[in-house]
Amino acid sequence: MAETHYTIQDKDGSPVHVNLKRDKRLKKSWSWARQPDGSVSLRVPARLPRPVLDGLLKQIAGMLEQQDNLAARRTDAELQARAEQINRKYFKQQIRWQAIRWVDNMQQRLGSCTRGGVTDGHIRISSRMRSWPDWVIDYVIAHELLHRRHPNHSAEFWDELKLAYPLTERARGFIDGIGFAQGQPLEDDDK
């Protein structure tokens, strides 16, 4: 696969680096992913004409803006409301916590739930997930809520989570796929 580098602009006019890989195995489809450093990896068919590529780069700039707008709407208040809804729907409002918030300092973990001490019941969710599908975010929230009942990943924890949240295995597969694509395993929380 040949690799070429382009630069597009985000909605604020800041440069976004695009690493383009032309793939002989692709005939019509293309795919892209935002990398942890903010750049974009783009795979396209090897024979994709330059005018089509130019249009594709503009389209990706628009998609980046959509992702950013979606992430900006996902606030701590919205996260609290989601956690309350998940607690009602999947746990019959039986789980109690003190606070839930987005955090920017989680590199591999996607969530954590503190047990004991002054921060007992504080749930943190990695902001790197803000643009992920709702059902994956809901899984991570349900996972962390359930740690209020089960402090570790015991068989009882997994049995209850799978029973309560039906998309558990699908969400875990999505998370594994993201981790694989980024070359680093992602964890729901400390194991």
Backbone hydrogen bonds in HBPLUS format (Angstrom, degrees):
<---DONOR---> <-ACCEPTOR-->    atom                        ^
c    i                          cat <-CA-CA->   ^        H-A-AA   ^      H-
h    n   atom  resd res      DA  || num        DHA   H-A  angle D-A-AA Bond
n    s   type  num  typ     dist DA aas  dist angle  dist       angle   num
A0022-ARG N   A0002-ALA O   2.92 MM  20  5.43 156.1  1.98 154.0 161.0     1
A0004-THR N   A0020-LEU O   2.75 MM  16  5.01 152.8  1.82 142.1 151.6     2
A0020-LEU N   A0004-THR O   2.68 MM  16  5.01 158.2  1.73 169.6 169.1     3
A0006-TYR N   A0018-VAL O   2.86 MM  12  4.99 160.4  1.90 146.2 152.7     4
A0018-VAL N   A0006-TYR O   2.75 MM  12  4.99 171.5  1.75 148.0 147.2     5
A0008-ILE N   A0016-VAL O   2.91 MM   8  5.22 164.5  1.93 152.5 153.8     6
A0016-VAL N   A0008-ILE O   2.69 MM   8  5.22 154.1  1.76 155.6 155.7     7
A0010-ASP N   A0014-SER O   2.85 MM   4  5.44 158.9  1.89 153.3 159.3     8
A0013-GLY N   A0010-ASP O   2.93 MM   3  5.24 163.9  1.95 116.7 121.2     9
A0040-VAL N   A0017-HIS O   2.81 MM  23  6.24 156.0  1.87 158.5 166.2    10
A0019-ASN N   A0040-VAL O   2.76 MM  21  6.14 165.1  1.78 169.6 173.8    11
A0042-LEU N   A0019-ASN O   2.93 MM  23  6.02 171.5  1.94 150.8 150.2    12
A0021-LYS N   A0042-LEU O   2.77 MM  21  6.15 158.0  1.82 164.0 171.1    13
A0044-VAL N   A0021-LYS O   2.99 MM  23  6.37 159.6  2.03 158.8 163.4    14
A0023-ASP N   A0044-VAL O   2.83 MM  21  6.02 167.1  1.85 167.8 172.2    15
A0026-LEU N   A0023-ASP O   3.18 MM   3  5.61 148.0  2.29 108.4 116.7    16
A0046-ALA N   A0023-ASP O   3.11 MM  23  4.87 133.3  2.34 120.8 114.9    17
A0031-SER N   A0043-ARG O   3.05 MM  12  5.37 154.3  2.12 143.3 150.6    18
A0043-ARG N   A0031-SER O   2.85 MM  12  5.37 166.9  1.87 160.6 165.0    19
A0033-ALA N   A0041-SER O   2.95 MM   8  5.37 142.2  2.10 144.8 155.5    20
A0041-SER N   A0033-ALA O   2.89 MM   8  5.37 166.0  1.91 159.2 161.4    21
A0035-GLN N   A0039-SER O   2.75 MM   4  5.33 174.9  1.75 155.2 156.6    22
A0038-GLY N   A0035-GLN O   2.86 MM   3  5.34 163.6  1.88 123.4 126.8    23
A0048-LEU N   A0045-PRO O   3.20 MM   3  5.43 161.5  2.23 118.8 117.4    24
A0052-VAL N   A0049-PRO O   3.13 MM   3  5.44 121.2  2.49 105.8 119.7    25
A0053-LEU N   A0049-PRO O   2.99 MM   4  6.30 156.1  2.05 152.4 160.2    26
A0054-ASP N   A0050-ARG O   2.86 MM   4  6.14 156.6  1.92 157.2 162.8    27
A0055-GLY N   A0051-PRO O   3.21 MM   4  6.47 157.9  2.26 141.5 146.3    28
A0056-LEU N   A0052-VAL O   2.94 MM   4  6.20 149.2  2.04 144.8 154.2    29
A0057-LEU N   A0053-LEU O   2.86 MM   4  6.17 154.3  1.93 154.7 160.8    30
A0058-LYS N   A0054-ASP O   3.15 MM   4  6.47 154.0  2.22 145.4 151.8    31
A0059-GLN N   A0055-GLY O   2.95 MM   4  6.19 152.8  2.03 143.3 151.4    32
A0060-ILE N   A0056-LEU O   2.90 MM   4  6.18 153.3  1.98 150.0 156.7    33
A0061-ALA N   A0057-LEU O   3.09 MM   4  6.35 152.1  2.17 142.4 149.4    34
A0062-GLY N   A0058-LYS O   3.15 MM   4  6.51 151.8  2.23 145.8 152.6    35
A0063-MET N   A0059-GLN O   2.96 MM   4  6.31 149.5  2.06 144.9 154.1    36
A0064-LEU N   A0060-ILE O   2.84 MM   4  6.11 151.2  1.92 152.7 160.1    37
A0065-GLU N   A0061-ALA O   3.17 MM   4  6.45 151.8  2.25 140.7 147.7    38
A0066-GLN N   A0062-GLY O   3.01 MM   4  6.35 152.9  2.08 145.0 152.5    39
A0067-GLN N   A0063-MET O   2.94 MM   4  6.24 158.0  1.99 149.2 154.5    40
A0068-ASP N   A0064-LEU O   2.94 MM   4  6.21 160.4  1.98 149.6 154.8    41
A0069-ASN N   A0065-GLU O   2.87 MM   4  6.10 159.0  1.92 152.4 158.0    42
A0070-LEU N   A0066-GLN O   2.98 MM   4  6.16 159.0  2.02 149.5 154.9    43
A0071-ALA N   A0067-GLN O   2.92 MM   4  6.15 162.1  1.96 151.2 156.3    44
A0072-ALA N   A0068-ASP O   2.92 MM   4  6.11 152.2  2.00 146.8 154.2    45
A0073-ARG N   A0069-ASN O   3.20 MM   4  6.44 141.0  2.36 140.5 149.6    46
A0073-ARG N   A0070-LEU O   3.19 MM   3  5.31 129.2  2.46  97.3 110.1    47
A0074-ARG N   A0071-ALA O   3.15 MM   3  5.22 140.5  2.31  98.7 109.9    48
A0079-LEU N   A0075-THR O   2.85 MM   4  6.10 148.3  1.95 143.3 153.2    49
A0080-GLN N   A0076-ASP O   2.84 MM   4  6.11 153.5  1.91 148.8 155.2    50
A0081-ALA N   A0077-ALA O   3.01 MM   4  6.29 159.7  2.06 146.4 151.5    51
A0082-ARG N   A0078-GLU O   2.94 MM   4  6.18 153.8  2.00 145.2 152.6    52
A0083-ALA N   A0079-LEU O   2.91 MM   4  6.16 159.4  1.95 150.0 155.5    53
A0084-GLU N   A0080-GLN O   2.96 MM   4  6.23 157.0  2.01 150.1 156.3    54
A0085-GLN N   A0081-ALA O   2.97 MM   4  6.21 155.7  2.03 145.8 152.4    55
A0086-ILE N   A0082-ARG O   2.84 MM   4  6.10 161.6  1.87 155.5 160.4    56
A0087-ASN N   A0083-ALA O   2.88 MM   4  6.03 158.2  1.93 147.8 154.1    57
A0088-ARG N   A0084-GLU O   2.98 MM   4  6.21 154.3  2.04 144.7 151.3    58
A0089-LYS N   A0085-GLN O   2.87 MM   4  6.04 173.1  1.87 156.8 158.6    59
A0090-TYR N   A0086-ILE O   2.85 MM   4  5.67 167.8  1.86 150.6 154.7    60
A0091-PHE N   A0087-ASN O   3.02 MM   4  4.87 139.3  2.19 117.4 128.4    61
A0093-GLN N   A0087-ASN O   2.89 MM   6  4.92 172.7  1.90 125.0 124.3    62
A0094-GLN N   A0091-PHE O   3.02 MM   3  5.82 154.2  2.09 125.1 130.8    63
A0098-GLN N   A0121-GLY O   2.77 MM  23  4.89 154.4  1.84 117.7 126.1    64
A0099-ALA N   A0121-GLY O   3.38 MM  22  6.70 160.7  2.42 135.3 135.9    65
A0123-ILE N   A0099-ALA O   2.78 MM  24  6.04 168.2  1.79 150.6 154.7    66
A0101-ARG N   A0123-ILE O   3.03 MM  22  6.54 146.7  2.14 149.5 158.7    67
A0125-ILE N   A0101-ARG O   2.88 MM  24  6.11 158.7  1.92 158.0 161.9    68
A0103-VAL N   A0125-ILE O   2.89 MM  22  6.00 146.0  2.01 150.5 152.2    69
A0127-SER N   A0103-VAL O   2.77 MM  24  5.44 158.6  1.82 161.1 155.6    70
A0187-GLU N   A0108-GLN O   2.98 MM  79  6.00 167.2  2.00 137.1 140.6    71
A0110-LEU N   A0187-GLU O   2.65 MM  77  6.00 132.1  1.87 153.7 170.0    72
A0126-SER N   A0110-LEU O   2.87 MM  16  4.91 173.7  1.87 133.4 135.0    73
A0111-GLY N   A0188-ASP O   2.77 MM  77  5.62 118.2  2.15 133.9 149.3    74
A0112-SER N   A0124-ARG O   2.91 MM  12  5.28 141.9  2.05 148.1 153.8    75
A0124-ARG N   A0112-SER O   2.90 MM  12  5.28 159.1  1.94 147.7 154.6    76
A0114-THR N   A0122-HIS O   2.99 MM   8  5.41 167.3  2.01 149.3 152.3    77
A0121-GLY N   A0114-THR O   2.82 MM   7  5.44 167.7  1.84 145.9 144.2    78
A0120-ASP N   A0117-GLY O   3.19 MM   3  5.39 156.7  2.25 116.5 115.0    79
A0122-HIS N   A0119-THR O   3.02 MM   3  5.56 138.3  2.20 151.5 145.5    80
A0129-MET N   A0126-SER O   3.23 MM   3  6.06 170.1  2.24 119.4 122.3    81
A0130-ARG N   A0127-SER O   3.11 MM   3  5.38 170.6  2.12 114.4 117.3    82
A0132-TRP N   A0129-MET O   2.79 MM   3  5.15 165.3  1.81 123.8 128.6    83
A0136-VAL N   A0133-PRO O   3.05 MM   3  5.52 139.9  2.22 110.7 121.5    84
A0137-ILE N   A0133-PRO O   3.21 MM   4  6.62 162.2  2.25 154.9 159.8    85
A0138-ASP N   A0134-ASP O   2.78 MM   4  5.99 162.2  1.81 157.2 163.0    86
A0139-TYR N   A0135-TRP O   3.16 MM   4  6.14 143.6  2.30 123.3 132.2    87
A0140-VAL N   A0136-VAL O   3.07 MM   4  6.45 160.1  2.11 151.5 155.2    88
A0141-ILE N   A0137-ILE O   2.94 MM   4  6.24 160.6  1.98 154.4 160.1    89
A0142-ALA N   A0138-ASP O   2.84 MM   4  6.04 167.2  1.86 151.5 155.3    90
A0143-HIS N   A0139-TYR O   2.79 MM   4  5.98 158.0  1.84 152.6 159.4    91
A0144-GLU N   A0140-VAL O   2.94 MM   4  6.20 163.1  1.97 149.4 152.9    92
A0145-LEU N   A0141-ILE O   2.83 MM   4  6.06 162.2  1.86 157.0 162.7    93
A0146-LEU N   A0142-ALA O   2.97 MM   4  6.11 159.3  2.02 148.5 153.6    94
A0147-HIS N   A0144-GLU O   3.10 MM   3  5.18 138.5  2.28  98.5 110.3    95
A0148-ARG N   A0145-LEU O   2.95 MM   3  5.68 162.3  1.98 118.3 124.2    96
A0149-ARG N   A0146-LEU O   2.94 MM   3  5.43 149.9  2.03 111.2 119.8    97
A0150-HIS N   A0146-LEU O   2.98 MM   4  6.27 160.6  2.02 148.5 154.8    98
A0157-PHE N   A0154-SER O   3.09 MM   3  5.07 117.4  2.50  94.1 109.0    99
A0158-TRP N   A0154-SER O   3.15 MM   4  6.56 164.7  2.17 159.0 159.0   100
A0159-ASP N   A0155-ALA O   2.89 MM   4  6.05 161.4  1.93 150.5 156.5   101
A0160-GLU N   A0156-GLU O   2.95 MM   4  6.06 165.7  1.98 148.4 152.2   102
A0161-LEU N   A0157-PHE O   2.89 MM   4  6.11 162.0  1.93 154.7 160.4   103
A0162-LYS N   A0158-TRP O   2.91 MM   4  5.97 169.2  1.92 151.6 154.7   104
A0163-LEU N   A0159-ASP O   3.07 MM   4  6.15 150.4  2.16 141.7 150.0   105
A0164-ALA N   A0160-GLU O   2.82 MM   4  5.93 158.4  1.86 149.3 155.6   106
A0165-TYR N   A0161-LEU O   2.78 MM   4  5.73 170.5  1.79 155.9 158.9   107
A0168-THR N   A0165-TYR O   3.18 MM   3  5.79 147.0  2.30 131.0 130.0   108
A0171-ALA N   A0167-LEU O   2.87 MM   4  6.00 163.2  1.90 158.7 163.4   109
A0172-ARG N   A0168-THR O   2.92 MM   4  6.15 159.3  1.96 154.4 160.5   110
A0173-GLY N   A0169-GLU O   2.97 MM   4  6.14 149.0  2.06 141.9 150.1   111
A0174-PHE N   A0170-ARG O   2.99 MM   4  6.33 151.1  2.07 145.5 153.4   112
A0175-ILE N   A0171-ALA O   2.94 MM   4  6.23 163.6  1.97 153.6 157.3   113
A0176-ASP N   A0172-ARG O   2.90 MM   4  6.11 158.8  1.94 146.1 152.1   114
A0177-GLY N   A0173-GLY O   2.91 MM   4  6.10 152.8  1.99 144.5 152.1   115
A0178-ILE N   A0174-PHE O   2.95 MM   4  6.28 156.6  2.00 153.6 159.4   116
A0179-GLY N   A0175-ILE O   2.97 MM   4  6.18 167.2  1.98 152.8 156.4   117
A0180-PHE N   A0176-ASP O   2.87 MM   4  6.08 155.9  1.93 146.9 153.7   118
A0181-ALA N   A0177-GLY O   2.90 MM   4  6.10 163.8  1.93 150.1 154.3   119
A0182-GLN N   A0178-ILE O   2.96 MM   4  6.18 144.6  2.09 147.5 157.1   120
A0183-GLY N   A0179-GLY O   2.95 MM   4  6.00 109.3  2.47 134.3 151.4   121
A0184-GLN N   A0179-GLY O   2.86 MM   5  5.02 150.6  1.95 153.8 152.4   122
A0183-GLY N   A0180-PHE O   3.04 MM   3  4.97 150.1  2.13  98.8 108.2   123
